[in-house]
Amino acid sequence: MAVKIRLRRLGRKKRPFYRIIATDSRAPRDGKFIEEIGFYDPLSEPATVKVEEDRIMYWLGVGAEPSKTVKNILSRQGIILKFDLQRKGVPEEKISEELKKWEVMQIERSRRIELKKTEAAEAKKKAKEEAEAEKEEAAKAEAKVSEETKAETIETTETVEEGKEAETPVEASEKEAVEPEPVKEEVNEESVAETVSTEEEVEGNKAEKDSEESKAEKTEEPEQAKAEEAEQEEEPAKEKTKAKEKKKKVKEDTSEEQDAKNEESSTEDGTTAEKTDKKEE
């Protein structure tokens, strides 16, 4: 029968607790076992291990093979080193010396591990502090930029308002040039009277032309009626000639109206030109 030293799991879900047992290699994990040698609790800090050294040395001397996890646990306790020295025939004095050296090495090793852990924790803290400092600096920079932009916008709005309120010297000079001087009031009144008289004359001319056009239209109406009667009596060949004459008369009338409008516009242009000339004087 091959004996094996291994772990037997106990405890609830996600809270394991192990027993170190000597059992038949063919037996299941949670089945029957030969002897309980110790226990192992990995969840405690540090992990707790309790072993019966005499019984483990016995089973190792008989030929029992430990599993990988059990071998690691026993090597941390120094049992594997002691068993190897006894198997080689080293005296007990040297074995005790080697064990003391091994304990010192284990202490130094644990110190190194603790130093590495502390250094890693400090590095994490420094990294966090640096990240927080960078965030604060970035926030301050953003606040400064926002304040500067706000100040610039306020300054621009103030300058625009001041520009609207305050008049430039060029604009003031232009306004002074446009404003009439008190000395020239008499001249402006005379120009206004002249423009009024010219407008009255233009209106009188328009009324005369309208009366003449109305008279011409009245005289033309009986003539057109007579022409129409004659056209009805005459042959269709003469109708064409009379239609042409009608078209000519209509064109003449329209041309006369256009001439009258052109004369009116010319008179108005003349009055405006006289006004501008007087203002320039």
C-alpha positions as CSV (number, residue, x, y, z in Angstrom):
1,M,0.0,0.0,0.0
2,A,1.4,3.4,-1.1
3,V,1.0,6.1,1.6
4,K,0.6,9.7,0.7
5,I,0.7,12.8,2.8
6,R,-1.8,15.4,1.5
7,L,-4.5,17.9,2.4
8,R,-8.1,17.2,3.3
9,R,-10.4,20.1,2.6
10,L,-12.9,21.3,5.3
11,G,-14.8,24.5,5.9
12,R,-17.7,26.2,4.2
13,K,-17.9,27.7,0.7
14,K,-15.1,30.2,0.0
15,R,-13.7,29.7,3.5
16,P,-11.4,26.6,3.2
17,F,-9.7,24.9,6.0
18,Y,-7.3,22.0,5.5
19,R,-6.2,19.0,7.5
20,I,-2.8,17.3,6.8
21,I,-3.4,13.6,6.7
22,A,-1.6,10.4,5.9
23,T,-3.8,8.2,3.6
24,D,-3.8,5.6,1.0
25,S,-3.0,7.1,-2.5
26,R,-6.0,5.3,-3.9
27,A,-8.5,6.8,-1.4
28,P,-10.6,9.8,-2.5
29,R,-9.9,13.3,-1.2
30,D,-12.6,13.4,1.4
31,G,-12.7,9.7,2.0
32,K,-11.1,7.6,4.8
33,F,-7.6,8.4,5.9
34,I,-5.0,6.6,8.1
35,E,-3.9,9.4,10.5
36,E,-4.2,13.2,10.9
37,I,-0.9,14.9,11.2
38,G,-1.7,18.6,11.4
39,F,-3.8,21.5,9.9
40,Y,-3.3,24.5,7.6
41,D,-5.4,27.7,7.5
42,P,-4.5,29.8,4.4
43,L,-7.0,32.7,5.1
44,S,-5.4,33.9,8.3
45,E,-2.6,36.5,8.1
46,P,0.0,35.1,8.3
47,A,-1.2,31.6,7.3
48,T,-1.2,29.3,10.3
49,V,0.4,25.9,10.2
50,K,0.5,23.3,13.0
51,V,2.3,20.0,12.4
52,E,3.2,17.0,14.5
53,E,6.9,16.8,13.5
54,D,7.5,13.3,15.0
55,R,4.7,11.6,13.1
56,I,5.7,13.4,9.8
57,M,9.3,12.2,10.2
58,Y,8.0,8.7,10.9
59,W,5.8,8.6,7.7
60,L,8.6,10.2,5.6
61,G,11.0,7.5,7.0
62,V,8.5,4.8,6.1
63,G,8.4,6.0,2.5
64,A,5.3,8.2,2.4
65,E,5.3,10.8,-0.4
66,P,4.1,14.3,0.3
67,S,2.1,16.2,-2.3
68,K,3.4,19.5,-3.8
69,T,1.5,21.8,-1.4
70,V,2.4,19.7,1.6
71,K,6.0,19.6,0.6
72,N,6.1,23.4,0.3
73,I,4.5,23.7,3.8
74,L,6.9,21.3,5.4
75,S,9.9,23.0,3.7
76,R,8.9,26.3,5.2
77,Q,8.8,24.6,8.6
78,G,12.3,23.2,8.1
79,I,11.1,19.6,8.3
80,I,12.3,18.5,4.8
81,L,15.8,19.9,5.5
82,K,16.0,18.1,8.8
83,F,14.8,14.8,7.2
84,D,17.4,15.1,4.4
85,L,20.2,15.7,6.9
86,Q,19.1,12.7,9.0
87,R,18.9,10.5,6.0
88,K,22.5,11.4,5.0
89,G,23.7,10.5,8.5
90,V,24.7,14.0,9.7
91,P,25.1,14.2,13.5
92,E,22.5,16.0,15.5
93,E,24.9,18.9,16.5
94,K,25.5,19.9,12.8
95,I,21.8,19.4,12.1
96,S,20.9,21.9,14.9
97,E,23.5,24.4,13.5
98,E,22.1,24.1,10.0
99,L,18.6,24.6,11.3
100,K,19.7,27.8,13.1
101,K,21.3,29.1,9.9
102,W,18.1,28.2,8.0
103,E,16.0,30.1,10.6
104,V,18.2,33.2,10.2
105,M,17.8,33.0,6.4
106,Q,14.1,32.6,6.7
107,I,14.0,35.7,9.0
108,E,16.0,37.7,6.4
109,R,13.8,36.5,3.7
110,S,10.6,37.5,5.5
111,R,12.2,41.0,6.1
112,R,12.9,41.4,2.4
113,I,9.4,40.4,1.6
114,E,8.0,42.9,4.0
115,L,10.3,45.6,2.7
116,K,9.2,44.9,-0.9
117,K,5.5,45.1,0.2
118,T,6.1,48.4,2.1
119,E,8.0,49.8,-0.9
120,A,5.2,48.8,-3.3
121,A,2.6,50.3,-0.9
122,E,4.6,53.6,-0.7
123,A,5.0,53.7,-4.5
124,K,1.2,53.3,-4.9
125,K,0.6,56.1,-2.4
126,K,3.1,58.4,-4.2
127,A,1.5,57.6,-7.5
128,K,-1.9,58.4,-6.1
129,E,-0.7,61.7,-4.6
130,E,1.0,62.7,-7.8
131,A,-2.1,61.9,-9.8
132,E,-4.2,64.0,-7.4
133,A,-1.7,66.8,-7.5
134,E,-1.7,66.7,-11.4
135,K,-5.5,66.8,-11.3
136,E,-5.5,69.8,-8.9
137,E,-3.0,71.6,-11.1
138,A,-5.1,70.9,-14.2
139,A,-8.2,72.2,-12.5
140,K,-6.4,75.3,-11.4
141,A,-5.1,75.9,-14.9
142,E,-8.5,75.5,-16.3
143,A,-10.0,77.9,-13.7
144,K,-7.3,80.5,-14.6
145,V,-8.0,80.1,-18.3
146,S,-11.7,80.5,-17.8
147,E,-11.2,83.6,-15.6
148,E,-8.9,85.1,-18.3
149,T,-11.5,84.4,-21.0
150,K,-14.2,86.0,-18.9
151,A,-12.1,89.0,-18.3
152,E,-11.3,89.4,-22.0
153,T,-15.0,89.1,-22.9
154,I,-15.9,91.7,-20.3
155,E,-13.1,94.1,-21.6
156,T,-14.3,93.6,-25.2
157,T,-17.9,94.4,-24.3
158,E,-16.8,97.4,-22.3
159,T,-14.7,98.7,-25.2
160,V,-17.5,98.2,-27.6
161,E,-20.0,100.1,-25.4
162,E,-17.4,102.9,-24.9
163,G,-16.9,103.1,-28.6
164,K,-20.6,103.4,-29.2
165,E,-21.0,106.0,-26.5
166,A,-17.9,108.0,-27.2
167,E,-17.7,109.8,-30.6
168,T,-14.5,110.0,-32.5
169,P,-13.1,113.4,-33.5
170,V,-13.6,112.5,-37.1
171,E,-17.3,111.8,-36.6
172,A,-17.7,115.1,-34.6
173,S,-16.1,117.1,-37.4
174,E,-18.4,115.5,-39.9
175,K,-21.4,116.3,-37.8
176,E,-20.2,119.9,-37.5
177,A,-19.7,120.1,-41.2
178,V,-23.2,118.8,-41.9
179,E,-25.0,121.1,-39.3
180,P,-26.0,124.4,-40.9
181,E,-24.4,127.6,-39.5
182,P,-26.7,130.3,-38.2
183,V,-25.3,132.8,-40.6
184,K,-26.6,130.9,-43.6
185,E,-30.3,130.7,-42.5
186,E,-31.4,133.5,-44.8
187,V,-29.9,131.8,-47.8
188,N,-31.6,128.5,-46.9
189,E,-34.9,130.3,-46.6
190,E,-34.5,131.9,-50.0
191,S,-33.6,128.5,-51.6
192,V,-36.7,126.9,-50.0
193,A,-38.9,129.7,-51.4
194,E,-37.4,129.3,-54.8
195,T,-37.9,125.5,-54.7
196,V,-41.6,126.0,-53.7
197,S,-42.2,128.4,-56.6
198,T,-40.6,126.1,-59.1
199,E,-42.7,123.2,-57.8
200,E,-45.9,125.4,-58.2
201,E,-44.9,126.3,-61.7
202,V,-44.3,122.6,-62.6
203,E,-47.7,121.7,-61.1
204,G,-49.4,124.5,-63.2
205,N,-47.7,123.2,-66.4
206,K,-48.9,119.7,-65.6
207,A,-52.5,120.9,-65.2
208,E,-52.4,122.8,-68.5
209,K,-51.0,119.7,-70.3
210,D,-53.7,117.5,-68.7
211,S,-56.5,119.9,-69.9
212,E,-55.0,120.0,-73.5
213,E,-54.8,116.2,-73.5
214,S,-58.4,115.9,-72.4
215,K,-59.6,118.3,-75.1
216,A,-57.6,116.4,-77.7
217,E,-59.2,113.1,-76.6
218,K,-62.7,114.6,-76.8
219,T,-62.1,115.8,-80.3
220,E,-60.7,112.5,-81.3
221,E,-63.6,110.5,-80.0
222,P,-66.2,111.6,-82.7
223,E,-63.6,111.3,-85.4
224,Q,-62.9,107.7,-84.3
225,A,-66.6,107.0,-84.4
226,K,-66.9,108.4,-87.9
227,A,-63.9,106.4,-89.0
228,E,-65.4,103.3,-87.6
229,E,-68.6,103.8,-89.5
230,A,-66.7,104.5,-92.7
231,E,-64.7,101.4,-92.2
232,Q,-67.8,99.3,-91.8
233,E,-69.1,100.6,-95.1
234,E,-65.8,100.3,-97.0
235,E,-64.3,97.2,-98.3
236,P,-62.2,94.8,-96.2
237,A,-59.0,96.1,-97.9
238,K,-59.5,99.6,-96.5
239,E,-60.1,98.1,-93.0
240,K,-56.5,97.1,-92.8
241,T,-55.3,100.6,-93.7
242,K,-57.5,102.2,-91.0
243,A,-56.3,99.7,-88.4
244,K,-52.8,100.8,-89.2
245,E,-53.8,104.4,-88.8
246,K,-55.3,103.6,-85.4
247,K,-52.1,102.0,-84.3
248,K,-50.2,105.1,-85.4
249,K,-52.5,107.4,-83.5
250,V,-52.1,105.3,-80.4
251,K,-48.4,105.4,-80.7
252,E,-48.5,109.2,-81.1
253,D,-50.6,109.5,-78.0
254,T,-48.3,107.3,-75.9
255,S,-45.3,109.3,-77.3
256,E,-46.9,112.5,-76.2
257,E,-47.5,111.2,-72.7
258,Q,-43.9,110.0,-72.5
259,D,-42.7,113.4,-73.6
260,A,-44.8,115.1,-71.0
261,K,-43.4,112.8,-68.3
262,N,-39.9,113.4,-69.5
263,E,-40.4,117.1,-69.3
264,E,-41.8,116.8,-65.7
265,S,-38.8,114.7,-64.7
266,S,-36.4,117.1,-66.3
267,T,-38.0,120.0,-64.4
268,E,-37.8,118.1,-61.2
269,D,-34.1,117.3,-61.9
270,G,-33.4,120.9,-62.5
271,T,-35.0,122.0,-59.3
272,T,-33.0,119.4,-57.4
273,A,-29.8,120.4,-59.1
274,E,-30.5,124.1,-58.2
275,K,-31.0,123.1,-54.6
276,T,-27.8,121.2,-54.4
277,D,-25.9,124.1,-56.1
278,K,-27.3,126.5,-53.6
279,K,-26.4,124.3,-50.7
280,E,-22.8,124.0,-52.0
281,E,-22.6,127.8,-52.3
